[in-house]
C-alpha cells in the first residue's frame, strides 16, 4: 500500500527528482500512514514516536530488499 501511495505522490508532485528527496518523502509517508492507520483499524493504537521508529525500520528493510529502483 505504501508503494502505491508513494508512486501516486511522485507521479502528481514530481518529488522523485533526487534519491534523497524520494527517500525523505517515503520516510514521511510511511510515518504518516502508520499513524493514520489507528483511525481506521479497531484496536490499533500508535504514538508519533512509534510511527517514526516504524518508518525507520520500514526504510532499512526496504533498502536491503532487492527490487526495481526505477519508477
N, C-alpha and C positions, 0 to 999 in steps of 0.2 A: 504494500500500500504506500509506504514511504517513497518508493521509487517512482510510482505513478505521479504522486503529488509533486515530487522533485522535478520530474520531467515536464509537467504542466507549467510549473513556475518558471523553469528555464526557457520553455518554449514561448511563453507570453511576455516575460520580462527581459529576456536576453542576459540574465545574470551568469551565464556559463562562460563568460569571456576568459577567465583565468582559472587555473587549478585551485588557487587559494580561495577565490570567490565562490566557486562551486562547493568546496569543502565547508566553508563557513555557512553558506545557505543550507546545505544538507544537515549540518550540526544544529542550526537554529530550528529547522523544520522538524527534525527528529525530537528535539526537546519539546517543542510546542505540541506536536502530535501526541507524545506520551502524556503530557499534562492535560490536554483537552479530552483525551480518552476517558478520563474519570467521570465526565459529564454524560457519557453515552453508555457506559458499562456499569451495571449494578454491582456493588461490592468492590469496586476498584477505586483506590484512593492513592494519590501520589503527590509529593511536595515538589516545589520548583527545584530544590537541590537534587532530589532523586531523579527528576526528569533530565537534569543536566548530566548527572552521572550516567544515566541510561543512554543518553545521546553520545557520550564519550565512548561507552562500551560498544554501542552500535557502530560508531565511526571506526574504531580499532578493528572490529570483526570485519566490517566492510572493506577496510584497507587490505587485509590479509587474504580475503577470499578472492580467487581468480574470477575474472569476468571481463566483459567488453567495456572499455572505458569511454568509448565514443557514444555520442547521442545522435 
